[in-house]
Amino acid sequence: MPMQAQDIENLIRDTFPDAKITITDLAGDGNHWAAEVIDASFKGMNRVQQQRAVYASLKGKMDGAHGELHALALTTKAPD
Amino acid sequence: MKLAPRARDTKPKDRPMTDAKEQIQKTIDSNDVVLFMKGNKAMPQCGFSSRVAGVLNFMGVDFADVNVLENTDIRQGIKDFSDWPTIPQLYIKGEFVGGCDIITEMTLNGELDQMFEAKGVAFDKAAAEKIREANA
């Protein structure tokens, strides 16, 4: 069962309650998503650290062939 | 990043994950640029791997490709090693730089050029500019 935009946002929101989160369905198939996460906690972290933190918030949903989240393009940054 | 333990005198036979870790460490130690990918650089088998391999090929970067589809231990091992859930994964001079999204962003904003320059990795600057022009 593929995840819906709201499910993805909720998971990220649990870890980053004050973030600006934008979820986009890239292919219109409910299976290839893009997420932009802008959060103050990213300040001073490099992109790898930022995206690791977002992946961690997804709690294994991206894992392996049976992960519910098949494709998620991530963009992360600290607010300007 | 944590370094893998040094090679030991005796190696336990029943610990494949440790073997995978050692093998990964050895690979990134002995090659300036390593791409862990699905398929190989001549024939990528996933769009995300293809994009990163394509950028490196186009920029004329001499890189080692590791096909994770050929080795289940490495396929899982590299995810644990980098603490990163997706493939491809790019290492430059032993440092994990990122996956497809990060490499794409760094290619387009010139950060990848800067990193290659800072780390003394040869690449074709004109080709990098061409990629940016085509995506402007």
Backbone of each chain as ProteinMPNN parsed JSONL, in Angstrom:
{"seq_chain_A": "MPMQAQDIENLIRDTFPDAKITITDLAGDGNHWAAEVIDASFKGMNRVQQQRAVYASLKGKMDGAHGELHALALTTKAPD", "coords_chain_A": {"N_chain_A": [[0.855, -1.199, 0.0], [0.856, 2.002, -1.086], [2.148, 5.097, 0.263], [0.369, 8.051, 1.275], [0.391, 11.607, 0.568], [-0.233, 13.052, 2.882], [0.358, 11.23, 4.917], [3.12, 11.02, 4.685], [3.872, 13.647, 5.228], [2.934, 13.838, 7.868], [4.595, 12.031, 9.264], [7.115, 13.234, 8.965], [6.532, 15.612, 10.182], [6.18, 14.874, 12.841], [8.784, 14.717, 13.802], [9.809, 17.169, 13.052], [8.239, 19.591, 14.101], [7.819, 22.333, 13.562], [8.502, 22.789, 10.966], [8.573, 23.912, 7.521], [6.869, 22.166, 5.253], [6.696, 20.681, 2.137], [4.989, 18.575, 0.064], [5.172, 16.832, -2.945], [3.587, 15.132, -5.589], [5.314, 13.469, -7.83], [4.98, 11.923, -10.164], [2.331, 11.606, -10.415], [1.313, 9.232, -9.634], [1.022, 8.494, -7.066], [3.197, 7.32, -5.913], [5.749, 8.196, -6.391], [7.465, 10.559, -4.864], [8.196, 13.967, -3.951], [9.796, 15.762, -1.422], [10.038, 18.787, 0.259], [11.759, 20.173, 2.861], [11.948, 22.616, 5.2], [13.632, 23.767, 7.863], [14.44, 25.194, 11.012], [16.203, 23.797, 12.604], [18.053, 22.76, 10.901], [20.077, 24.47, 10.531], [23.507, 25.019, 10.286], [23.995, 22.373, 9.775], [25.263, 20.075, 7.345], [24.138, 19.077, 4.019], [23.965, 16.296, 3.881], [23.73, 15.57, 6.576], [21.329, 16.884, 7.192], [19.503, 15.559, 5.519], [19.766, 12.96, 6.376], [18.568, 13.197, 8.855], [15.932, 13.678, 8.102], [15.333, 11.309, 6.726], [15.537, 9.6, 8.918], [13.298, 10.369, 10.337], [11.344, 9.192, 8.894], [11.271, 6.661, 9.653], [12.133, 4.027, 8.663], [10.464, 3.597, 6.488], [11.459, 3.778, 3.977], [12.901, 1.564, 3.537], [14.387, -0.911, 1.671], [13.091, -3.274, -0.79], [10.529, -3.668, -0.04], [9.706, -1.454, 1.196], [7.332, 1.05, 2.096], [7.527, 3.454, 0.984], [8.428, 4.224, -2.025], [9.87, 5.971, -3.723], [11.421, 8.944, -2.961], [12.213, 12.142, -3.437], [14.409, 14.32, -1.953], [14.599, 17.614, -0.66], [16.329, 19.774, 1.35], [16.636, 22.466, 3.643], [17.837, 25.192, 5.713], [15.848, 27.852, 7.08], [15.904, 31.034, 5.364]], "CA_chain_A": [[0.0, 0.0, 0.0], [1.693, 3.2, -1.139], [1.814, 6.133, 1.241], [-0.221, 9.275, 0.75], [1.138, 12.82, 0.895], [-0.476, 13.44, 4.266], [1.094, 10.285, 5.768], [4.538, 11.385, 4.636], [4.023, 14.902, 5.958], [2.732, 13.586, 9.302], [5.794, 11.392, 9.808], [8.174, 14.247, 9.045], [6.055, 16.62, 11.141], [6.421, 14.343, 14.196], [10.155, 15.041, 14.191], [10.062, 18.594, 12.794], [6.903, 20.176, 14.253], [7.695, 23.709, 13.07], [9.088, 22.889, 9.632], [7.748, 24.137, 6.336], [6.976, 20.897, 4.525], [5.928, 20.646, 0.89], [5.045, 17.248, -0.557], [4.704, 16.875, -4.333], [3.492, 13.844, -6.276], [6.101, 13.744, -9.04], [4.533, 11.205, -11.358], [0.885, 11.5, -10.402], [0.938, 7.837, -9.406], [0.982, 8.23, -5.625], [4.309, 6.414, -5.582], [7.028, 8.908, -6.554], [7.215, 11.802, -4.161], [9.27, 14.892, -3.604], [9.518, 16.479, -0.183], [10.931, 19.88, 0.628], [11.64, 20.412, 4.293], [12.726, 23.782, 5.629], [13.516, 23.77, 9.317], [15.493, 25.958, 11.686], [17.186, 22.881, 13.203], [19.04, 22.388, 9.887], [21.147, 25.463, 10.51], [24.795, 24.485, 10.706], [24.177, 20.991, 9.327], [25.399, 19.966, 5.898], [22.952, 18.45, 3.421], [23.897, 14.885, 4.252], [23.19, 15.508, 7.944], [19.92, 17.297, 7.14], [18.654, 14.545, 4.898], [19.772, 11.812, 7.286], [17.572, 13.468, 9.896], [14.597, 13.49, 7.514], [15.176, 9.864, 6.524], [15.297, 8.987, 10.229], [11.917, 10.661, 10.743], [10.453, 8.321, 8.12], [11.256, 5.414, 10.422], [12.25, 2.771, 7.93], [9.504, 3.439, 5.389], [12.168, 3.731, 2.702], [13.796, 0.411, 3.546], [14.339, -2.098, 0.826], [12.13, -3.453, -1.864], [9.171, -3.707, 0.487], [9.403, -0.189, 1.853], [6.084, 1.632, 1.591], [7.865, 4.671, 0.265], [9.29, 3.705, -3.089], [10.788, 6.993, -4.216], [11.212, 10.25, -2.344], [13.287, 13.09, -3.716], [14.443, 15.232, -0.804], [15.306, 18.891, -0.643], [16.303, 20.272, 2.726], [17.451, 23.647, 3.933], [17.458, 26.018, 6.853], [15.182, 29.062, 6.594], [16.835, 32.131, 5.043]], "C_chain_A": [[0.885, 1.242, 0.0], [1.235, 4.236, -0.108], [1.192, 7.34, 0.542], [0.58, 10.486, 1.245], [1.003, 13.18, 2.378], [0.28, 12.524, 5.242], [2.566, 10.675, 5.845], [4.76, 12.658, 5.447], [3.901, 14.678, 7.47], [3.973, 12.98, 9.953], [6.907, 12.418, 9.994], [7.819, 15.272, 10.126], [6.28, 16.18, 12.597], [7.794, 14.76, 14.708], [10.448, 16.535, 14.05], [8.746, 19.373, 12.876], [6.747, 21.565, 13.639], [8.208, 23.894, 11.644], [8.058, 23.308, 8.601], [7.948, 22.916, 5.446], [6.097, 20.953, 3.285], [6.099, 19.281, 0.246], [4.455, 17.356, -1.964], [4.677, 15.46, -4.912], [4.13, 14.011, -7.66], [5.508, 13.131, -10.299], [3.015, 11.093, -11.438], [0.398, 10.078, -10.137], [0.873, 7.476, -7.92], [2.143, 7.371, -5.15], [5.683, 7.071, -5.707], [6.857, 10.327, -6.016], [8.456, 12.679, -4.088], [8.86, 15.578, -2.307], [10.544, 17.583, 0.0], [10.695, 20.185, 2.096], [12.551, 21.576, 4.669], [12.546, 23.919, 7.137], [14.722, 24.455, 9.957], [16.572, 25.032, 12.255], [18.28, 22.477, 12.203], [20.218, 23.351, 9.843], [22.445, 24.841, 11.022], [25.017, 23.028, 10.333], [24.433, 21.002, 7.82], [24.222, 19.157, 5.349], [22.818, 16.976, 3.797], [23.283, 14.746, 5.649], [21.71, 15.859, 7.969], [19.043, 16.159, 6.613], [18.647, 13.246, 5.686], [18.684, 11.977, 8.346], [16.156, 13.266, 9.351], [14.338, 12.001, 7.261], [14.848, 9.177, 7.85], [13.852, 9.204, 10.661], [10.928, 9.758, 10.009], [10.462, 6.889, 8.656], [11.193, 4.15, 9.566], [11.281, 2.58, 6.781], [10.196, 3.341, 4.029], [12.937, 2.43, 2.533], [13.439, -0.64, 2.51], [13.212, -2.138, -0.169], [10.698, -3.404, -1.345], [8.814, -2.443, 1.26], [8.146, 0.417, 1.247], [6.348, 2.863, 0.745], [8.888, 4.301, -0.794], [10.315, 4.748, -3.523], [10.44, 8.338, -3.595], [12.425, 11.126, -2.624], [13.271, 14.136, -2.607], [15.164, 16.531, -1.13], [15.2, 19.416, 0.779], [17.102, 21.559, 2.811], [16.979, 24.332, 5.211], [16.771, 27.258, 6.303], [16.198, 30.183, 6.362], [16.912, 33.138, 6.176]], "O_chain_A": [[1.587, 1.505, 0.977], [0.083, 4.239, 0.325], [1.46, 7.606, -0.63], [1.341, 10.395, 2.208], [1.972, 13.556, 3.036], [0.782, 12.985, 6.267], [3.176, 10.662, 6.914], [5.695, 12.751, 6.242], [4.661, 15.247, 8.253], [4.356, 13.368, 11.056], [7.557, 12.466, 11.038], [8.678, 15.732, 10.878], [6.537, 17.008, 13.471], [7.959, 15.109, 15.877], [11.226, 17.1, 14.818], [8.197, 19.772, 11.849], [5.644, 21.934, 13.236], [8.336, 25.022, 11.168], [6.856, 23.099, 8.764], [9.047, 22.663, 4.951], [4.902, 21.236, 3.37], [7.215, 18.875, -0.081], [3.37, 17.906, -2.148], [5.624, 14.691, -4.745], [3.542, 14.625, -8.55], [5.528, 13.741, -11.368], [2.475, 10.555, -12.404], [-0.763, 9.751, -10.379], [0.693, 6.313, -7.559], [2.066, 6.758, -4.085], [6.67, 6.554, -5.183], [6.201, 11.171, -6.625], [9.591, 12.207, -4.153], [7.694, 15.93, -2.128], [11.75, 17.356, -0.091], [9.563, 20.426, 2.518], [13.766, 21.521, 4.478], [11.44, 24.158, 7.622], [15.858, 24.313, 9.504], [17.729, 25.434, 12.376], [19.307, 21.923, 12.594], [21.23, 23.08, 9.198], [22.462, 24.209, 12.079], [26.105, 22.494, 10.548], [23.886, 21.838, 7.101], [23.414, 18.622, 6.108], [21.715, 16.471, 4.003], [22.417, 13.899, 5.87], [20.925, 15.221, 8.671], [17.996, 15.842, 7.177], [17.658, 12.513, 5.678], [17.978, 11.028, 8.688], [15.286, 12.747, 10.049], [13.252, 11.498, 7.549], [13.996, 8.29, 7.907], [13.247, 8.327, 11.278], [9.796, 9.583, 10.46], [9.742, 6.022, 8.159], [10.305, 3.315, 9.733], [11.267, 1.519, 6.156], [9.603, 2.883, 3.053], [13.56, 2.213, 1.494], [12.331, -1.176, 2.49], [12.481, -1.167, -0.361], [9.764, -3.134, -2.101], [7.763, -2.364, 1.895], [7.916, 0.317, 0.042], [5.532, 3.265, -0.084], [10.064, 4.093, -0.496], [11.496, 4.436, -3.672], [9.306, 8.807, -3.693], [13.518, 10.882, -2.114], [12.242, 14.762, -2.35], [16.204, 16.538, -1.789], [14.109, 19.491, 1.343], [18.118, 21.72, 2.134], [15.882, 24.082, 5.712], [17.065, 27.682, 5.185], [17.209, 30.277, 7.057], [17.644, 34.123, 6.078]]}, "seq_chain_B": "MKLAPRARDTKPKDRPMTDAKEQIQKTIDSNDVVLFMKGNKAMPQCGFSSRVAGVLNFMGVDFADVNVLENTDIRQGIKDFSDWPTIPQLYIKGEFVGGCDIITEMTLNGELDQMFEAKGVAFDKAAAEKIREANA", "coords_chain_B": {"N_chain_B": [[32.867, 10.678, 10.214], [32.759, 7.258, 11.213], [35.539, 5.162, 11.257], [36.262, 2.074, 9.681], [37.208, -0.844, 11.508], [40.664, -1.72, 11.747], [42.261, -4.164, 9.679], [42.159, -7.463, 10.902], [44.144, -10.046, 12.506], [42.994, -12.538, 12.591], [40.076, -13.496, 10.984], [36.69, -13.595, 11.636], [34.592, -16.119, 10.38], [31.876, -16.151, 10.189], [30.671, -13.687, 9.938], [29.312, -11.869, 7.9], [28.477, -9.171, 7.536], [30.453, -7.654, 8.702], [32.521, -8.281, 7.043], [31.533, -7.1, 4.733], [31.605, -4.439, 5.475], [34.346, -4.047, 5.814], [35.165, -4.495, 3.241], [33.907, -2.403, 1.875], [35.147, -0.22, 3.098], [37.764, -0.636, 2.248], [37.442, -0.322, -0.485], [36.667, 2.403, -0.737], [38.891, 3.547, 0.311], [40.855, 2.986, -1.519], [40.168, 4.103, -3.916], [39.74, 7.215, -5.492], [37.275, 8.312, -6.237], [34.172, 6.872, -5.756], [31.29, 5.222, -6.839], [28.536, 3.783, -5.514], [26.148, 1.832, -6.871], [23.15, 0.868, -8.739], [23.466, -1.505, -11.137], [26.048, -0.91, -13.618], [28.556, 1.562, -14.576], [28.53, 1.627, -17.311], [26.141, 0.47, -17.943], [23.689, 1.418, -16.3], [21.126, 0.433, -13.957], [18.949, 1.701, -12.927], [17.079, 4.64, -12.626], [17.967, 6.689, -10.91], [20.568, 5.975, -10.207], [21.576, 6.035, -12.755], [21.465, 8.723, -13.385], [23.401, 9.941, -11.723], [25.739, 8.511, -12.417], [25.798, 9.244, -15.074], [26.319, 11.998, -14.949], [28.918, 11.99, -13.829], [30.313, 10.529, -15.772], [29.964, 12.237, -17.979], [31.312, 14.455, -17.08], [33.8, 13.535, -17.221], [35.045, 12.211, -15.101], [37.206, 10.05, -13.412], [36.088, 7.223, -12.089], [35.358, 4.613, -9.681], [33.008, 2.035, -10.03], [30.568, 0.385, -8.132], [28.533, -2.284, -8.292], [25.697, -2.77, -6.638], [23.711, -4.583, -6.966], [24.854, -6.938, -7.502], [25.755, -7.982, -5.185], [24.429, -8.844, -2.254], [25.192, -8.429, 0.405], [26.796, -6.151, 0.269], [24.93, -4.412, -0.746], [23.081, -4.016, 1.356], [24.983, -3.464, 3.241], [26.269, -1.049, 2.519], [24.323, 0.803, 2.994], [24.074, 0.702, 5.762], [26.675, 1.372, 6.437], [26.965, 4.02, 5.513], [24.888, 5.158, 6.809], [22.52, 5.752, 5.383], [19.654, 5.529, 3.448], [19.285, 4.958, 0.731], [20.188, 4.084, -2.693], [21.753, 5.544, -5.499], [25.084, 6.038, -3.988], [27.57, 8.359, -3.418], [31.031, 8.512, -2.976], [33.781, 10.583, -2.278], [37.175, 10.744, -2.114], [37.101, 9.104, 0.194], [35.05, 10.231, 1.608], [31.596, 10.409, 2.329], [29.418, 11.822, 0.103], [26.842, 12.13, -0.908], [23.501, 11.244, -2.128], [21.427, 10.77, -5.025], [19.779, 13.137, -5.154], [21.259, 15.114, -3.772], [23.685, 15.129, -5.202], [22.781, 15.93, -7.698], [21.861, 18.523, -7.098], [24.277, 19.674, -6.239], [25.76, 19.5, -8.56], [24.439, 21.25, -10.246], [24.637, 23.697, -8.899], [27.306, 24.149, -8.797], [28.809, 23.306, -6.642], [29.826, 20.753, -6.675], [31.938, 20.87, -8.497], [33.616, 22.544, -7.02], [34.2, 20.867, -4.897], [35.558, 18.746, -6.139], [37.758, 20.198, -7.06], [38.856, 21.098, -4.635], [39.614, 18.7, -3.533], [41.387, 17.722, -5.288], [40.622, 16.163, -7.523], [40.515, 15.187, -10.859], [38.586, 16.696, -13.452], [36.325, 17.594, -16.116], [35.856, 20.79, -16.583], [34.533, 22.374, -18.471], [32.611, 20.645, -19.428], [31.035, 20.359, -17.178], [30.029, 22.941, -17.019], [28.479, 22.892, -19.299], [26.458, 21.117, -18.587], [25.192, 22.651, -16.687], [24.354, 24.849, -18.231], [22.532, 23.564, -19.909], [20.575, 22.963, -18.134], [19.664, 25.294, -17.137]], "CA_chain_B": [[32.465, 9.29, 9.964], [33.537, 6.253, 11.923], [36.353, 4.352, 10.366], [36.155, 0.641, 9.906], [38.355, -1.344, 12.261], [41.792, -2.207, 10.941], [42.21, -5.604, 9.399], [42.626, -8.256, 12.037], [44.942, -11.22, 12.155], [42.051, -13.612, 12.307], [38.793, -12.931, 10.58], [35.609, -14.544, 11.875], [34.007, -16.53, 9.103], [30.404, -16.08, 10.178], [30.196, -12.309, 10.098], [29.346, -11.26, 6.566], [28.316, -7.721, 7.563], [31.764, -7.092, 8.986], [33.267, -8.414, 5.796], [31.024, -6.086, 3.813], [32.104, -3.161, 5.956], [35.772, -3.976, 5.491], [35.287, -4.419, 1.782], [33.512, -1.041, 1.509], [36.214, 0.673, 3.551], [38.904, -0.855, 1.368], [37.112, 0.241, -1.797], [36.7, 3.87, -0.728], [40.267, 3.954, 0.614], [41.782, 2.765, -2.632], [39.71, 4.815, -5.123], [39.411, 8.607, -5.161], [35.832, 8.523, -6.411], [33.469, 5.595, -5.838], [29.839, 5.297, -6.883], [27.777, 2.563, -5.243], [25.001, 2.051, -7.752], [22.475, -0.299, -9.295], [24.038, -1.633, -12.469], [27.397, -0.349, -13.659], [28.568, 2.879, -15.226], [28.205, 1.472, -18.731], [24.744, 0.112, -18.057], [22.967, 1.601, -15.029], [19.848, -0.277, -13.968], [17.986, 2.457, -12.13], [17.138, 6.017, -13.094], [18.728, 7.544, -10.004], [21.971, 5.609, -10.418], [21.918, 6.455, -14.098], [21.67, 10.166, -13.417], [24.685, 10.293, -11.104], [26.797, 7.951, -13.262], [25.814, 10.051, -16.288], [27.006, 13.26, -14.646], [30.349, 11.72, -13.653], [30.833, 10.171, -17.093], [29.982, 13.421, -18.824], [32.344, 15.351, -16.568], [35.095, 12.895, -17.427], [35.645, 11.831, -13.818], [37.636, 8.661, -13.314], [35.505, 6.714, -10.838], [35.085, 3.183, -9.547], [31.589, 1.755, -9.836], [30.273, -0.856, -7.418], [27.153, -2.683, -8.579], [25.169, -3.392, -5.415], [22.791, -5.667, -7.331], [25.631, -8.177, -7.606], [26.19, -8.432, -3.859], [23.409, -8.491, -1.265], [25.84, -7.92, 1.618], [27.213, -4.774, 0.002], [23.715, -3.62, -0.961], [22.624, -3.595, 2.683], [26.145, -2.98, 3.989], [26.589, 0.35, 2.22], [23.295, 1.619, 3.653], [24.467, 0.773, 7.174], [27.98, 2.037, 6.501], [26.788, 5.463, 5.31], [23.67, 5.597, 7.493], [21.805, 6.393, 4.278], [18.784, 4.41, 3.054], [19.048, 4.785, -0.701], [21.269, 3.936, -3.668], [23.216, 5.51, -5.418], [25.829, 6.769, -2.971], [28.857, 8.797, -3.968], [32.144, 8.797, -2.067], [34.939, 11.26, -2.854], [38.316, 10.665, -1.186], [36.714, 8.466, 1.444], [33.975, 10.949, 2.301], [30.269, 10.269, 1.743], [28.982, 13.146, -0.367], [25.388, 12.172, -0.983], [22.791, 10.425, -3.093], [21.055, 11.388, -6.295], [19.272, 14.513, -5.012], [22.35, 16.006, -3.363], [24.655, 15.251, -6.296], [22.145, 16.756, -8.726], [21.88, 19.906, -6.627], [25.669, 20.143, -6.213], [26.213, 19.649, -9.946], [23.824, 22.439, -10.838], [25.06, 24.952, -8.27], [28.76, 24.289, -8.881], [29.502, 22.812, -5.449], [30.557, 19.516, -6.992], [33.206, 21.351, -9.071], [34.462, 23.045, -5.928], [34.664, 19.733, -4.105], [36.594, 18.068, -6.923], [38.944, 21.06, -7.066], [39.443, 21.108, -3.294], [40.169, 17.39, -3.208], [42.359, 17.345, -6.305], [40.117, 15.149, -8.448], [40.445, 15.761, -12.203], [37.291, 16.648, -14.135], [36.218, 18.51, -17.246], [35.08, 21.947, -16.132], [33.671, 22.821, -19.569], [31.47, 19.726, -19.47], [30.183, 20.722, -16.045], [29.321, 24.167, -17.415], [27.471, 22.505, -20.293], [25.317, 20.542, -17.858], [24.459, 23.772, -16.051], [23.659, 25.613, -19.284], [21.398, 22.781, -20.417], [19.539, 22.878, -17.096], [19.41, 26.637, -16.612]], "C_chain_B": [[33.361, 8.327, 10.734], [34.33, 5.422, 10.927], [36.151, 2.879, 10.694], [37.372, 0.182, 10.699], [39.443, -1.828, 11.305], [41.65, -3.705, 10.732], [42.801, -6.385, 10.569], [43.449, -9.441, 11.543], [44.032, -12.389, 11.808], [40.706, -12.989, 12.007], [37.685, -13.953, 10.828], [34.897, -14.863, 10.559], [32.513, -16.243, 9.028], [29.885, -14.657, 10.389], [30.257, -11.559, 8.769], [29.231, -9.738, 6.592], [29.646, -7.031, 7.833], [32.639, -7.163, 7.745], [32.85, -7.333, 4.819], [31.594, -4.725, 4.186], [33.582, -2.982, 5.595], [35.989, -3.791, 3.999], [34.951, -3.004, 1.297], [34.625, -0.066, 1.87], [37.415, 0.588, 2.621], [38.657, -0.191, 0.006], [37.213, 1.763, -1.796], [38.086, 4.407, -0.35], [41.153, 3.911, -0.623], [41.317, 3.4, -3.948], [39.283, 6.23, -4.733], [37.902, 8.861, -5.218], [35.166, 7.164, -6.605], [31.971, 5.853, -5.879], [29.256, 3.907, -6.625], [26.441, 2.737, -5.946], [24.321, 0.736, -8.121], [22.846, -0.389, -10.764], [25.466, -1.127, -12.445], [27.393, 0.914, -14.519], [28.252, 2.792, -16.716], [26.723, 1.152, -18.923], [24.034, 0.201, -16.697], [21.595, 0.923, -15.103], [18.801, 0.403, -13.091], [18.162, 3.915, -12.526], [18.008, 6.919, -12.234], [20.222, 7.268, -10.131], [22.448, 6.123, -11.765], [22.234, 7.945, -14.145], [23.041, 10.546, -12.861], [25.846, 9.76, -11.946], [26.933, 8.786, -14.531], [26.55, 11.355, -16.083], [28.513, 13.03, -14.558], [31.002, 11.359, -14.992], [31.005, 11.412, -17.957], [31.084, 14.382, -18.396], [33.734, 14.732, -16.642], [35.806, 12.496, -16.147], [35.994, 10.343, -13.837], [37.096, 8.101, -11.997], [35.312, 5.209, -10.879], [33.592, 2.998, -9.335], [31.429, 0.411, -9.135], [28.801, -1.168, -7.645], [26.579, -3.437, -7.383], [24.207, -4.538, -5.734], [23.526, -7.008, -7.412], [26.017, -8.73, -6.247], [25.224, -7.932, -2.779], [24.031, -7.894, -0.003], [26.259, -6.467, 1.449], [25.98, -3.878, -0.129], [23.152, -3.127, 0.366], [23.765, -2.918, 3.436], [26.426, -1.508, 3.749], [25.564, 1.277, 2.867], [23.623, 1.791, 5.138], [25.734, 1.607, 7.333], [27.815, 3.556, 6.436], [25.67, 6.039, 6.162], [22.798, 6.383, 6.511], [20.965, 5.315, 3.598], [18.682, 4.125, 1.564], [20.35, 4.627, -1.492], [20.891, 4.844, -4.841], [23.798, 6.293, -4.237], [27.206, 7.09, -3.528], [29.857, 9.096, -2.851], [33.259, 9.492, -2.838], [36.026, 11.314, -1.795], [37.869, 10.171, 0.201], [35.56, 9.127, 2.17], [32.646, 10.748, 1.571], [29.729, 11.653, 1.375], [27.467, 13.225, -0.49], [24.83, 11.184, -1.988], [22.393, 11.264, -4.297], [20.623, 12.854, -6.15], [20.395, 15.495, -4.699], [23.335, 16.208, -4.506], [24.073, 16.109, -7.425], [22.223, 18.232, -8.344], [23.3, 20.481, -6.686], [26.237, 20.319, -7.62], [25.714, 20.974, -10.505], [24.286, 23.736, -10.185], [26.588, 25.105, -8.194], [29.526, 23.765, -7.678], [30.323, 21.557, -5.726], [31.917, 19.866, -7.612], [34.167, 21.753, -7.95], [35.04, 21.893, -5.121], [35.765, 18.974, -4.839], [37.884, 18.883, -6.909], [39.65, 21.003, -5.715], [40.146, 19.79, -2.985], [41.13, 16.877, -4.276], [41.914, 16.197, -7.199], [39.926, 15.807, -9.822], [39.039, 15.636, -12.783], [37.286, 17.715, -15.224], [35.268, 19.656, -16.881], [34.089, 22.415, -17.215], [32.421, 21.935, -19.665], [30.493, 20.044, -18.341], [29.367, 21.971, -16.365], [28.2, 23.844, -18.402], [26.228, 21.935, -19.618], [24.49, 21.68, -17.259], [23.712, 24.617, -17.08], [22.414, 24.895, -19.742], [20.248, 22.731, -19.414], [19.172, 24.232, -16.502], [17.96, 27.032, -16.846]], "O_chain_B": [[34.561, 8.555, 10.884], [33.819, 5.035, 9.876], [35.901, 2.505, 11.84], [38.451, 0.761, 10.571], [39.161, -2.285, 10.197], [41.003, -4.407, 11.51], [43.819, -5.998, 11.142], [43.454, -9.787, 10.362], [44.277, -13.128, 10.855], [40.26, -12.07, 12.694], [37.733, -15.059, 10.288], [34.641, -13.979, 9.741], [31.952, -16.109, 7.94], [28.804, -14.451, 10.942], [31.136, -10.727, 8.548], [29.83, -9.07, 5.749], [29.937, -5.972, 7.278], [33.392, -6.24, 7.437], [33.688, -6.72, 4.157], [32.012, -3.956, 3.321], [34.006, -1.92, 5.138], [36.863, -3.044, 3.558], [35.625, -2.47, 0.416], [35.003, 0.794, 1.074], [38.007, 1.603, 2.253], [39.555, 0.421, -0.571], [37.767, 2.355, -2.722], [38.421, 5.554, -0.643], [42.086, 4.702, -0.759], [41.982, 3.261, -4.974], [38.553, 6.418, -3.76], [37.337, 9.535, -4.357], [35.539, 6.399, -7.496], [31.44, 6.606, -5.063], [29.455, 2.98, -7.41], [25.692, 3.67, -5.657], [24.836, -0.35, -7.856], [22.578, 0.526, -11.542], [26.039, -0.935, -11.373], [26.377, 1.285, -15.106], [27.769, 3.754, -17.314], [26.126, 1.517, -19.935], [23.811, -0.812, -16.035], [20.983, 0.849, -16.169], [17.886, -0.243, -12.58], [19.286, 4.368, -12.738], [18.7, 7.801, -12.742], [21.038, 8.189, -10.161], [23.58, 6.588, -11.901], [23.147, 8.377, -14.849], [23.754, 11.363, -13.443], [26.826, 10.47, -12.169], [28.042, 9.013, -15.013], [27.322, 11.777, -16.943], [29.294, 13.782, -15.141], [32.099, 11.821, -15.304], [32.046, 11.615, -18.582], [31.711, 15.038, -19.227], [34.716, 15.321, -16.189], [37.035, 12.445, -16.109], [35.185, 9.5, -14.225], [37.58, 8.454, -10.922], [35.129, 4.61, -11.939], [32.978, 3.722, -8.55], [32.073, -0.573, -9.498], [27.926, -0.404, -7.236], [26.926, -4.593, -7.141], [23.922, -5.368, -4.872], [22.905, -8.071, -7.394], [26.553, -9.835, -6.161], [25.21, -6.749, -2.441], [23.476, -6.969, 0.591], [26.101, -5.653, 2.359], [25.985, -2.731, 0.318], [22.786, -1.958, 0.493], [23.562, -1.946, 4.163], [26.785, -0.788, 4.681], [25.891, 2.402, 3.246], [23.473, 2.877, 5.698], [25.847, 2.433, 8.239], [28.441, 4.29, 7.201], [25.51, 7.257, 6.24], [22.399, 7.517, 6.776], [21.507, 4.281, 3.205], [18.051, 3.144, 1.17], [21.437, 4.979, -1.034], [19.701, 4.89, -5.153], [23.116, 7.087, -3.588], [27.911, 6.219, -4.039], [29.562, 9.834, -1.911], [33.64, 9.05, -3.921], [35.824, 11.861, -0.711], [38.219, 10.751, 1.229], [35.13, 8.654, 3.222], [32.572, 10.896, 0.351], [29.602, 12.533, 2.226], [26.873, 14.266, -0.211], [25.556, 10.406, -2.608], [22.956, 12.33, -4.546], [21.048, 13.709, -6.926], [20.472, 16.574, -5.288], [23.775, 17.331, -4.755], [24.781, 16.914, -8.03], [22.601, 19.078, -9.155], [23.506, 21.615, -7.12], [27.089, 21.178, -7.849], [26.455, 21.718, -11.147], [24.326, 24.774, -10.846], [27.097, 26.06, -7.607], [30.756, 23.773, -7.678], [31.361, 21.322, -5.109], [32.927, 19.238, -7.293], [35.337, 21.371, -7.928], [36.2, 21.922, -4.712], [36.777, 18.603, -4.244], [38.973, 18.329, -6.764], [40.873, 20.877, -5.644], [41.146, 19.762, -2.267], [41.626, 15.754, -4.193], [42.724, 15.357, -7.59], [39.269, 16.841, -9.94], [38.382, 14.606, -12.63], [38.128, 18.612, -15.246], [34.047, 19.499, -16.874], [32.959, 22.799, -16.913], [31.323, 22.416, -19.946], [29.277, 20.002, -18.527], [28.185, 22.061, -16.035], [27.121, 24.435, -18.355], [25.099, 22.225, -20.014], [23.26, 21.674, -17.315], [22.584, 25.049, -16.84], [21.366, 25.511, -19.943], [19.098, 22.492, -19.783], [18.463, 24.314, -15.498], [17.552, 28.132, -16.473]]}, "name": "protein", "num_of_chains": 2, "seq": "MPMQAQDIENLIRDTFPDAKITITDLAGDGNHWAAEVIDASFKGMNRVQQQRAVYASLKGKMDGAHGELHALALTTKAPDMKLAPRARDTKPKDRPMTDAKEQIQKTIDSNDVVLFMKGNKAMPQCGFSSRVAGVLNFMGVDFADVNVLENTDIRQGIKDFSDWPTIPQLYIKGEFVGGCDIITEMTLNGELDQMFEAKGVAFDKAAAEKIREANA"}
